[in-house]
Amino acid sequence: MSVGGFLFLSYLIISYIAGAIISMSIILENRDPARTVTWLLIFILLPGIGLVIYAVFGRNIRKRKLFKTQELANDIKEEKLFQNLEEIKELVNLEQDCINGSKILKDDDEEYAKKRVISLLLNTGMFPFTSNNKIDVYIDGNQKFDNLLKDIKEAKEHIHLEYFIIKDSEIGRKIKELLIKKAKEGIKVRILYDDVGCWRFWFHRKFFNEMKENDIEIMPFLPAKFPIIGGKLNYRNHRKIVVIDGKIGYTGGINIGDEYVGKNKKFGYWRDTHIRIEGTSVYMLQMIFLIDWYYTTRDIIMIKKYFPKMDHCGDSMVQVVASGPDSDWEAIHYAYFSAICQAKKNIYIETPYFIPDESILRALKSAALSGVEVKIIFPKIADHKIVNSASYSYFDDILRSGGKVYLYTKGFIHSKIVIIDDKIASTGSANMDLRSFMLNFEINAFIYDKEVVKIMTEDFFEDLKNSEEIKNTDFGSRKMMKKVKESIARLFSPIL
């Protein structure tokens, strides 16, 4: 045997032994079987390389306790700086008692689904619902940024921003210049950005250095300087949060970049959903931002001025919900499953990526087979080809069970909404995929206001006019190579 052959054989033996050891560790963790099998296949098919992929993307950070929510609570308690966490806990307990006693929502078919979802979110993550809210729904970046710039101009005390992606772009520079102006006026400005989502900052440091030089605090969430050693690369902050003066909040699917205002030639018009909230639910947006700020800086800044007294703003009932690897429960995932299972008339979904786990997929198929109207709008233009191919493999299940899938043709649809029976709507940063459900830090608003749900439903049907339906007969007759490509991509869907 040649030296090269001996070295290659040694490489294979060491790789397979290491893969076997790690595989046993994964099996003992009792993970989702699909994810476990996927990793075993990677170790077998990609000896050595698979170990590197696992080091970056596969380790179970949740069990390693990288994110310690309790540490924040203990720090706050020891420093006696703020009692809001205890106040929220008391509010959650009170709301749960009121729901169980039917003091808030009627104990009938009309309110049953709402009660179930609200109770689930109260129990899984201590997320209270509030009814003193006014909600505006925006369908693209132009609407969002026009209103956001106005609100920033009128800020009196503080501005908090948290985004997965912030680009040195035309809209990014407009926001930057305005934030610098407000900082010079004495307004406190804090910005959190995801270190991987904003990788361009590694090369264009002038963009945020200028903000730092003007007293704006801007920090990367979970810096990935040594991703393989630290194991943080796989756990990204996908949230989009803006809080202004503690009274106005924004969340949804729109990051900061010119493509979100339709200025990317490939995508053209960028259809998205974002909401503006005035009212008590802004407290939860603020709380989530401040907890994320603590993770990043270890600074506790939960002082009462960031939670000002709220006047009457409106009558919309909202639950702001966060989920991520720091959570004991996958709250958004569980809430989607619960809502879908209770649907009686319709389930409307918009998502740029469709990689459900077995529970969500089975719930959707069961609903469609039971006569519930299931409609999914998905982009015709692909921005991530492997994820797009994997998504198509799941459409076969939806179509065969009687659901309908539509491809958006007006441009690119990045909107993330779920609407159930004209009673419950959810929008935010979470996609209908495993990464959003289990790996990313996400934030969604669950809305129980009929008028707001009606507006979002009307927007959904307007999008249908700009979409083409995938016919089951045509879909089944697509080329064999395309089916093979989709099936292979699906094998890797648990780690996409």
KEGUVO-558338 format. One record per residue (C-alpha): residue in three letters; residue number from 1; x, z, y. Coordinates in steps of 0.1 Angstrom, whole numbers, plus 2048, in hexadecimal, padded with zeros to 3 digits. Each point is the difference from the previous one (the first is absolute). Layout:
<atoms>
('ALA', NUM, (X, Z, Y))
...
</atoms>
This chain:
<atoms>
('MET', 1, (800, 800, 800))
('SER', 2, (80D, 7F7, 822))
('VAL', 3, (806, 81A, 81B))
('GLY', 4, (7E3, 7F2, 814))
('GLY', 5, (7E9, 801, 7E2))
('PHE', 6, (80B, 824, 7F9))
('LEU', 7, (7F9, 80B, 824))
('PHE', 8, (7DE, 7EF, 800))
('LEU', 9, (7F7, 811, 7DF))
('SER', 10, (80B, 822, 80D))
('TYR', 11, (7EC, 7FA, 820))
('LEU', 12, (7E1, 7F9, 7EB))
('ILE', 13, (805, 81E, 7E9))
('ILE', 14, (805, 818, 81E))
('SER', 15, (7E2, 7F0, 813))
('TYR', 16, (7E9, 804, 7E2))
('ILE', 17, (80B, 824, 7F9))
('ALA', 18, (7FA, 809, 825))
('GLY', 19, (7DF, 7EE, 7FF))
('ALA', 20, (7F5, 813, 7E1))
('ILE', 21, (809, 821, 810))
('ILE', 22, (7ED, 7F8, 820))
('SER', 23, (7E3, 7F3, 7EC))
('MET', 24, (7FD, 821, 7ED))
('SER', 25, (800, 812, 822))
('ILE', 26, (7E4, 7E8, 80D))
('ILE', 27, (7EB, 806, 7E0))
('LEU', 28, (803, 826, 803))
('GLU', 29, (7F4, 7FE, 824))
('ASN', 30, (7DE, 7F3, 7F3))
('ARG', 31, (7FD, 7E5, 819))
('ASP', 32, (7E6, 7E4, 801))
('PRO', 33, (805, 7ED, 7DF))
('ALA', 34, (800, 7DE, 811))
('ARG', 35, (81D, 80B, 817))
('THR', 36, (813, 80F, 7E3))
('VAL', 37, (7FD, 7E1, 7EB))
('THR', 38, (80B, 7EB, 81F))
('TRP', 39, (820, 814, 803))
('LEU', 40, (807, 7FE, 7DB))
('LEU', 41, (7FD, 7DA, 802))
('ILE', 42, (817, 7FF, 81F))
('PHE', 43, (81B, 814, 7ED))
('ILE', 44, (7FE, 7E9, 7E2))
('LEU', 45, (7FE, 7DF, 813))
('LEU', 46, (818, 809, 81C))
('PRO', 47, (81C, 816, 7F1))
('GLY', 48, (814, 811, 81B))
('ILE', 49, (7ED, 7EF, 81C))
('GLY', 50, (7E1, 813, 7F5))
('LEU', 51, (812, 821, 805))
('VAL', 52, (808, 7F7, 824))
('ILE', 53, (7DC, 7F5, 807))
('TYR', 54, (7F4, 821, 7F1))
('ALA', 55, (818, 814, 815))
('VAL', 56, (7F2, 7F0, 820))
('PHE', 57, (7DB, 7FC, 7F7))
('GLY', 58, (7F8, 815, 7E2))
('ARG', 59, (808, 824, 803))
('ASN', 60, (7E3, 818, 803))
('ILE', 61, (807, 80F, 822))
('ARG', 62, (7DF, 813, 7FF))
('LYS', 63, (80D, 816, 7E3))
('ARG', 64, (822, 803, 810))
('LYS', 65, (7EE, 810, 81E))
('LEU', 66, (812, 7EC, 81A))
('PHE', 67, (7E2, 805, 817))
('LYS', 68, (7F7, 824, 804))
('THR', 69, (7DF, 805, 812))
('GLN', 70, (801, 825, 7F9))
('GLU', 71, (821, 803, 812))
('LEU', 72, (7EF, 7F6, 820))
('ALA', 73, (7E3, 818, 7FB))
('ASN', 74, (819, 81D, 7FA))
('ASP', 75, (815, 7F7, 81E))
('ILE', 76, (7E1, 7FF, 816))
('LYS', 77, (7F4, 821, 7F2))
('GLU', 78, (822, 811, 805))
('GLU', 79, (804, 7F4, 823))
('LYS', 80, (7DC, 809, 809))
('LEU', 81, (7FF, 7E0, 815))
('PHE', 82, (7DE, 7F2, 7F6))
('GLN', 83, (7E2, 80A, 7EC))
('ASN', 84, (7F0, 7DD, 7FD))
('LEU', 85, (808, 7FC, 7DB))
('GLU', 86, (7ED, 821, 7F9))
('GLU', 87, (7E4, 7F5, 817))
('ILE', 88, (7FD, 7DF, 7ED))
('LYS', 89, (800, 812, 7DF))
('GLU', 90, (7E4, 816, 80C))
('LEU', 91, (7ED, 7E1, 80D))
('VAL', 92, (804, 7EE, 7DE))
('ASN', 93, (7F3, 81E, 7EE))
('LEU', 94, (7E2, 803, 817))
('GLU', 95, (7F8, 7DB, 7FD))
('GLN', 96, (802, 801, 7DA))
('ASP', 97, (7E8, 81E, 7FF))
('CYS', 98, (7E8, 7ED, 818))
('ILE', 99, (801, 7E1, 7EA))
('ASN', 100, (7FB, 813, 7E0))
('GLY', 101, (7E2, 811, 810))
('SER', 102, (7F3, 7DF, 80E))
('LYS', 103, (801, 80E, 823))
('ILE', 104, (812, 7E1, 80E))
('LEU', 105, (7F6, 7E2, 7EA))
('LYS', 106, (7DF, 7FE, 7EE))
('ASP', 107, (800, 804, 7DB))
('ASP', 108, (7F1, 7DE, 7F8))
('ASP', 109, (80A, 7DD, 7F5))
('GLU', 110, (804, 7F5, 824))
('GLU', 111, (81D, 819, 807))
('TYR', 112, (80D, 806, 7DC))
('ALA', 113, (81D, 7E8, 802))
('LYS', 114, (80B, 80D, 822))
('LYS', 115, (7FF, 824, 7F3))
('ARG', 116, (815, 7F7, 7E2))
('VAL', 117, (81B, 7EE, 814))
('ILE', 118, (801, 81B, 81B))
('SER', 119, (802, 81C, 7E7))
('LEU', 120, (81C, 7EE, 7ED))
('LEU', 121, (815, 7FC, 820))
('LEU', 122, (7FA, 824, 80A))
('ASN', 123, (80D, 80B, 7DE))
('THR', 124, (81D, 7E8, 7FB))
('GLY', 125, (811, 803, 821))
('MET', 126, (7EF, 819, 818))
('PHE', 127, (7F2, 7E3, 815))
('PRO', 128, (7E3, 80C, 815))
('PHE', 129, (7E5, 7E8, 80D))
('THR', 130, (7F5, 801, 824))
('SER', 131, (7E1, 7F2, 811))
('ASN', 132, (80B, 801, 825))
('ASN', 133, (810, 7DD, 801))
('LYS', 134, (7FD, 7DE, 810))
('ILE', 135, (80F, 7E3, 7ED))
('ASP', 136, (809, 7DD, 80C))
('VAL', 137, (808, 7E6, 7E5))
('TYR', 138, (81A, 7E5, 808))
('ILE', 139, (803, 7E1, 7EB))
('ASP', 140, (822, 7F4, 80B))
('GLY', 141, (820, 80A, 812))
('ASN', 142, (7F5, 7F2, 822))
('GLN', 143, (7E2, 817, 802))
('LYS', 144, (815, 81E, 7F4))
('PHE', 145, (81E, 7FB, 817))
('ASP', 146, (7EB, 7F8, 81F))
('ASN', 147, (7EE, 822, 7FC))
('LEU', 148, (820, 813, 7F5))
('LEU', 149, (813, 7F5, 81E))
('LYS', 150, (7E4, 80B, 817))
('ASP', 151, (7FF, 822, 7EF))
('ILE', 152, (826, 804, 802))
('LYS', 153, (7FE, 7F8, 825))
('GLU', 154, (7E7, 81C, 805))
('ALA', 155, (813, 81A, 7EB))
('LYS', 156, (804, 822, 812))
('GLU', 157, (813, 816, 7E9))
('HIS', 158, (80E, 7F1, 7E0))
('ILE', 159, (802, 7E0, 7EA))
('HIS', 160, (807, 801, 7DB))
('LEU', 161, (805, 7E0, 7EC))
('GLU', 162, (807, 7FB, 7DB))
('TYR', 163, (804, 7DD, 7F1))
('PHE', 164, (80D, 7F1, 7E0))
('ILE', 165, (80D, 7E2, 814))
('ILE', 166, (80B, 7FD, 824))
('LYS', 167, (810, 7DF, 80A))
('ASP', 168, (814, 7F6, 81E))
('SER', 169, (7E5, 7E7, 80A))
('GLU', 170, (7EC, 7F6, 81E))
('ILE', 171, (7E5, 81A, 7F9))
('GLY', 172, (81B, 819, 7F5))
('ARG', 173, (812, 7FC, 821))
('LYS', 174, (7DF, 804, 814))
('ILE', 175, (7FA, 821, 7EF))
('LYS', 176, (824, 80B, 803))
('GLU', 177, (801, 7FA, 826))
('LEU', 178, (7DF, 812, 805))
('LEU', 179, (80C, 81E, 7EB))
('ILE', 180, (820, 802, 814))
('LYS', 181, (7EC, 7FF, 820))
('LYS', 182, (7EA, 81D, 7F3))
('ALA', 183, (81E, 814, 7F5))
('LYS', 184, (80E, 7FD, 823))
('GLU', 185, (7DF, 80E, 80D))
('GLY', 186, (806, 81F, 7EB))
('ILE', 187, (7EA, 7F7, 7E3))
('LYS', 188, (80E, 80B, 7DE))
('VAL', 189, (804, 7E2, 7E9))
('ARG', 190, (809, 803, 7DB))
('ILE', 191, (803, 7E3, 7E8))
('LEU', 192, (804, 800, 7DA))
('TYR', 193, (808, 7E0, 7EE))
('ASP', 194, (807, 7F8, 7DB))
('ASP', 195, (825, 7FA, 7FA))
('VAL', 196, (7FA, 7E4, 7E7))
('GLY', 197, (7E2, 7F0, 811))
('CYS', 198, (815, 7FF, 820))
('TRP', 199, (821, 7F4, 7F0))
('ARG', 200, (804, 7E8, 81E))
('PHE', 201, (809, 81E, 815))
('TRP', 202, (821, 802, 7EC))
('PHE', 203, (809, 7DF, 812))
('HIS', 204, (7ED, 803, 821))
('ARG', 205, (808, 823, 80A))
('LYS', 206, (7FC, 7F8, 825))
('PHE', 207, (7DA, 7FF, 7FC))
('PHE', 208, (7FD, 825, 7F8))
('ASN', 209, (820, 80D, 810))
('GLU', 210, (7F1, 7F7, 821))
('MET', 211, (7E3, 816, 7F9))
('LYS', 212, (817, 81C, 7F5))
('GLU', 213, (813, 7FD, 820))
('ASN', 214, (7E0, 806, 813))
('ASP', 215, (7F7, 821, 7EF))
('ILE', 216, (7E9, 7F1, 7E5))
('GLU', 217, (805, 812, 7DF))
('ILE', 218, (801, 7E4, 7E5))
('MET', 219, (808, 809, 7DC))
('PRO', 220, (802, 7ED, 7DE))
('PHE', 221, (7EA, 80F, 7E4))
('LEU', 222, (814, 806, 7E0))
('PRO', 223, (820, 7ED, 80A))
('ALA', 224, (80C, 7EB, 7E2))
('LYS', 225, (825, 801, 807))
('PHE', 226, (808, 807, 7DC))
('PRO', 227, (7E0, 7F6, 7EE))
('ILE', 228, (80D, 7FF, 7DD))
('ILE', 229, (80F, 823, 803))
('GLY', 230, (7E4, 80F, 814))
('GLY', 231, (7E3, 7EE, 7EE))
('LYS', 232, (7EC, 7FC, 820))
('LEU', 233, (7FE, 7DA, 803))
('ASN', 234, (7E1, 7FE, 7EA))
('TYR', 235, (7EC, 819, 815))
('ARG', 236, (7F8, 7F0, 821))
('ASN', 237, (7EA, 80C, 81D))
('HIS', 238, (7E6, 7E5, 803))
('ARG', 239, (7EA, 813, 819))
('LYS', 240, (7F5, 7F2, 822))
('ILE', 241, (7F8, 81D, 818))
('VAL', 242, (7FD, 803, 826))
('VAL', 243, (7F5, 820, 811))
('ILE', 244, (7FC, 801, 826))
('ASP', 245, (7FC, 822, 811))
('GLY', 246, (7F1, 80E, 7DF))
('LYS', 247, (7DE, 7EF, 808))
('ILE', 248, (804, 7DB, 7F8))
('GLY', 249, (80D, 7F3, 7DF))
('TYR', 250, (807, 7DF, 7EF))
('THR', 251, (804, 7F8, 7DB))
('GLY', 252, (7FC, 7E1, 7EA))
('GLY', 253, (815, 7E3, 7F2))
('ILE', 254, (811, 7F2, 81F))
('ASN', 255, (825, 807, 806))
('ILE', 256, (813, 7F6, 81F))
('GLY', 257, (80C, 7DC, 7FF))
('ASP', 258, (7F6, 7DE, 80D))
('GLU', 259, (7F2, 7F4, 7DF))
('TYR', 260, (7E4, 81A, 805))
('VAL', 261, (7F5, 7EE, 81F))
('GLY', 262, (800, 7DE, 7EF))
('LYS', 263, (822, 7F3, 80C))
('ASN', 264, (80F, 7F9, 7DE))
('LYS', 265, (7FF, 7DB, 7F8))
('LYS', 266, (7FE, 805, 7DA))
('PHE', 267, (7E2, 818, 802))
('GLY', 268, (7EF, 7F5, 81F))
('TYR', 269, (7E2, 816, 808))
('TRP', 270, (805, 823, 7F3))
('ARG', 271, (7E0, 811, 7F5))
('ASP', 272, (803, 825, 7FE))
('THR', 273, (7EB, 820, 804))
('HIS', 274, (80A, 81D, 817))
('ILE', 275, (7EB, 81C, 80F))
('ARG', 276, (801, 815, 81F))
('ILE', 277, (7F3, 823, 7FE))
('GLU', 278, (7F6, 817, 81C))
('GLY', 279, (7F6, 823, 7F4))
('THR', 280, (808, 81C, 7E8))
('SER', 281, (80E, 7EA, 7E4))
('VAL', 282, (81E, 7F9, 817))
('TYR', 283, (80A, 824, 7F7))
('MET', 284, (807, 7F4, 7DD))
('LEU', 285, (814, 7E1, 80C))
('GLN', 286, (814, 818, 815))
('MET', 287, (805, 819, 7E4))
('ILE', 288, (80D, 7E4, 7E8))
('PHE', 289, (818, 7F3, 81B))
('LEU', 290, (80E, 822, 807))
('ILE', 291, (805, 807, 7DB))
('ASP', 292, (812, 7DF, 7FC))
('TRP', 293, (815, 809, 81F))
('TYR', 294, (809, 821, 7EF))
('TYR', 295, (80B, 7EE, 7E1))
('THR', 296, (817, 7EA, 815))
('THR', 297, (80E, 818, 81A))
('ARG', 298, (7F7, 823, 7F2))
('ASP', 299, (7F2, 808, 822))
('ILE', 300, (7E0, 813, 801))
('ILE', 301, (7ED, 7F5, 81F))
('MET', 302, (7DC, 80A, 7F6))
('ILE', 303, (7F7, 810, 820))
('LYS', 304, (7DD, 802, 80E))
('LYS', 305, (804, 7E7, 81B))
('TYR', 306, (801, 7E5, 7E6))
('PHE', 307, (7DD, 80A, 7F4))
('PRO', 308, (7EC, 802, 821))
('LYS', 309, (7DC, 80A, 802))
('MET', 310, (7EA, 7E2, 7F9))
('ASP', 311, (7E1, 7F7, 813))
('HIS', 312, (7E3, 7EE, 7F0))
('CYS', 313, (80C, 7DD, 7F8))
('GLY', 314, (7E6, 7F2, 7E8))
('ASP', 315, (7EE, 806, 7DF))
('SER', 316, (815, 7ED, 7E6))
('MET', 317, (809, 813, 7E1))
('VAL', 318, (824, 7FA, 7F6))
('GLN', 319, (819, 80E, 7E7))
('VAL', 320, (824, 7F8, 807))
('VAL', 321, (814, 800, 7E0))
('ALA', 322, (825, 7FF, 7F8))
('SER', 323, (810, 7FA, 7DF))
('GLY', 324, (824, 7FC, 7F4))
('PRO', 325, (81B, 80E, 7E8))
('ASP', 326, (7FD, 821, 812))
('SER', 327, (7DC, 804, 7F5))
('ASP', 328, (7F4, 812, 7E0))
('TRP', 329, (7E4, 7E6, 7FD))
('GLU', 330, (7FE, 7DB, 808))
('ALA', 331, (7E3, 806, 817))
('ILE', 332, (7F9, 7DC, 80C))
('HIS', 333, (803, 7F3, 7DD))
('TYR', 334, (7E8, 81A, 7F3))
('ALA', 335, (7E7, 7FB, 81C))
('TYR', 336, (800, 7DA, 7FA))
('PHE', 337, (7F9, 806, 7DB))
('SER', 338, (7E4, 819, 807))
('ALA', 339, (7EF, 7EA, 81A))
('ILE', 340, (802, 7E0, 7EB))
('CYS', 341, (7F2, 812, 7E1))
('GLN', 342, (7E2, 80C, 815))
('ALA', 343, (7F8, 7DE, 810))
('LYS', 344, (7DC, 7F5, 7FA))
('LYS', 345, (7FD, 7E0, 815))
('ASN', 346, (821, 7F2, 80C))
('ILE', 347, (826, 804, 801))
('TYR', 348, (812, 7EC, 81B))
('ILE', 349, (826, 800, 800))
('GLU', 350, (81A, 7F0, 816))
('THR', 351, (825, 804, 7F6))
('PRO', 352, (820, 7EB, 804))
('TYR', 353, (80B, 80C, 7DD))
('PHE', 354, (7EB, 807, 7E2))
('ILE', 355, (812, 813, 7E5))
('PRO', 356, (7E8, 81B, 7F4))
('ASP', 357, (807, 819, 7E5))
('GLU', 358, (7EB, 800, 7E0))
('SER', 359, (7E7, 819, 80E))
('ILE', 360, (7F8, 7ED, 820))
('LEU', 361, (7FF, 7DF, 7ED))
('ARG', 362, (7E8, 80E, 7E6))
('ALA', 363, (7EA, 810, 81B))
('LEU', 364, (7FD, 7DE, 812))
('LYS', 365, (7F9, 7ED, 7E0))
('SER', 366, (7E6, 81A, 7F5))
('ALA', 367, (7EF, 7FE, 822))
('ALA', 368, (7FF, 7DA, 7FE))
('LEU', 369, (7F3, 800, 7DD))
('SER', 370, (7E5, 819, 80A))
('GLY', 371, (7F3, 7E8, 81B))
('VAL', 372, (812, 80F, 81E))
('GLU', 373, (80B, 7E5, 819))
('VAL', 374, (826, 800, 7FF))
('LYS', 375, (811, 7EA, 81A))
('ILE', 376, (826, 7FF, 807))
('ILE', 377, (810, 7ED, 81D))
('PHE', 378, (825, 7F8, 7FA))
('PRO', 379, (819, 7EA, 814))
('LYS', 380, (805, 7DC, 7F5))
('ILE', 381, (822, 801, 810))
('ALA', 382, (819, 816, 7ED))
('ASP', 383, (819, 816, 813))
('HIS', 384, (80E, 80F, 7E0))
('LYS', 385, (800, 7E7, 7E4))
('ILE', 386, (806, 817, 7E2))
('VAL', 387, (7E5, 818, 80C))
('ASN', 388, (7E9, 7E3, 807))
('SER', 389, (805, 7F2, 7DD))
('ALA', 390, (7F9, 822, 7F0))
('SER', 391, (7E0, 803, 815))
('TYR', 392, (7F3, 7DF, 7F3))
('SER', 393, (803, 80D, 7DC))
('TYR', 394, (7E7, 81C, 808))
('PHE', 395, (7E7, 7E8, 810))
('ASP', 396, (7F8, 7F2, 7DD))
('ASP', 397, (7F2, 822, 7F6))
('ILE', 398, (7EB, 802, 820))
('LEU', 399, (7F2, 7DD, 7FC))
('ARG', 400, (7F8, 804, 7DB))
('SER', 401, (7EC, 820, 807))
('GLY', 402, (7EB, 7EF, 81A))
('GLY', 403, (813, 80A, 820))
('LYS', 404, (809, 7E7, 81B))
('VAL', 405, (822, 7F9, 80F))
('TYR', 406, (805, 7EC, 821))
('LEU', 407, (820, 7F2, 80F))
('TYR', 408, (803, 804, 826))
('THR', 409, (808, 7DF, 810))
('LYS', 410, (800, 806, 826))
('GLY', 411, (823, 80F, 7FF))
('PHE', 412, (80E, 81E, 7EF))
('ILE', 413, (7EA, 81E, 7F8))
('HIS', 414, (811, 822, 800))
('SER', 415, (7E1, 814, 804))
('LYS', 416, (7FC, 81E, 7E9))
('ILE', 417, (7DC, 80B, 7FC))
('VAL', 418, (7E8, 80D, 7E5))
('ILE', 419, (7DB, 801, 807))
('ILE', 420, (7E7, 810, 7E8))
('ASP', 421, (7DA, 7FB, 802))
('ASP', 422, (800, 7FE, 826))
('LYS', 423, (806, 826, 801))
('ILE', 424, (825, 805, 7FC))
('ALA', 425, (81D, 7EC, 80F))
('SER', 426, (825, 807, 7FE))
('THR', 427, (81B, 7EF, 814))
('GLY', 428, (824, 809, 807))
('SER', 429, (823, 7F8, 7F3))
('ALA', 430, (7F9, 801, 7DA))
('ASN', 431, (7FF, 7E0, 7ED))
('MET', 432, (7ED, 7FC, 7DF))
('ASP', 433, (820, 803, 7EC))
('LEU', 434, (814, 818, 7EC))
('ARG', 435, (81B, 804, 81B))
('SER', 436, (7E7, 80C, 819))
('PHE', 437, (7EE, 817, 7E7))
('MET', 438, (81F, 811, 7F1))
('LEU', 439, (820, 7FA, 814))
('ASN', 440, (7FB, 7FA, 825))
('PHE', 441, (7F6, 819, 81B))
('GLU', 442, (7DE, 7F2, 80B))
('ILE', 443, (7E4, 809, 817))
('ASN', 444, (7DB, 7F5, 7FF))
('ALA', 445, (7E1, 809, 812))
('PHE', 446, (7E0, 804, 7EB))
('ILE', 447, (7E3, 7F9, 816))
('TYR', 448, (7DC, 80B, 7F9))
('ASP', 449, (7EF, 7F3, 81F))
('LYS', 450, (7E6, 7E5, 7F9))
('GLU', 451, (805, 7EE, 821))
('VAL', 452, (826, 7FD, 7FB))
('VAL', 453, (7FC, 7F6, 7DC))
('LYS', 454, (7E7, 7E6, 80B))
('ILE', 455, (819, 7F2, 819))
('MET', 456, (81B, 7FE, 7E5))
('THR', 457, (7E8, 7F0, 7E8))
('GLU', 458, (7F8, 7E5, 819))
('ASP', 459, (825, 7FA, 805))
('PHE', 460, (803, 7FC, 7DB))
('PHE', 461, (7E5, 7E5, 7FE))
('GLU', 462, (810, 7EF, 81E))
('ASP', 463, (820, 7FE, 7EC))
('LEU', 464, (7EC, 7F2, 7E3))
('LYS', 465, (7F8, 7E2, 816))
('ASN', 466, (825, 7F9, 803))
('SER', 467, (807, 804, 7DB))
('GLU', 468, (7FC, 7EA, 7E1))
('GLU', 469, (7F3, 80E, 7E0))
('ILE', 470, (814, 7FF, 7E0))
('LYS', 471, (7E9, 7F2, 7E6))
('ASN', 472, (804, 80F, 7DD))
('THR', 473, (800, 7DE, 7EF))
('ASP', 474, (81B, 7F2, 817))
('PHE', 475, (814, 820, 7FE))
('GLY', 476, (800, 7FF, 7DA))
('SER', 477, (80D, 7DC, 7FF))
('ARG', 478, (81F, 805, 816))
('LYS', 479, (821, 7F4, 7F2))
('MET', 480, (810, 813, 7E3))
('MET', 481, (821, 806, 813))
('LYS', 482, (7ED, 810, 81C))
('LYS', 483, (7EE, 818, 7E7))
('VAL', 484, (822, 808, 7F0))
('LYS', 485, (80F, 807, 822))
('GLU', 486, (7E3, 817, 809))
('SER', 487, (801, 812, 7DF))
('ILE', 488, (826, 807, 803))
('ALA', 489, (7FB, 80D, 823))
('ARG', 490, (7E4, 816, 7F4))
('LEU', 491, (818, 810, 7E7))
('PHE', 492, (814, 80D, 81D))
('SER', 493, (7E2, 80A, 815))
('PRO', 494, (804, 825, 7FA))
('ILE', 495, (821, 7FF, 814))
('LEU', 496, (7F8, 7E6, 81A))
</atoms>
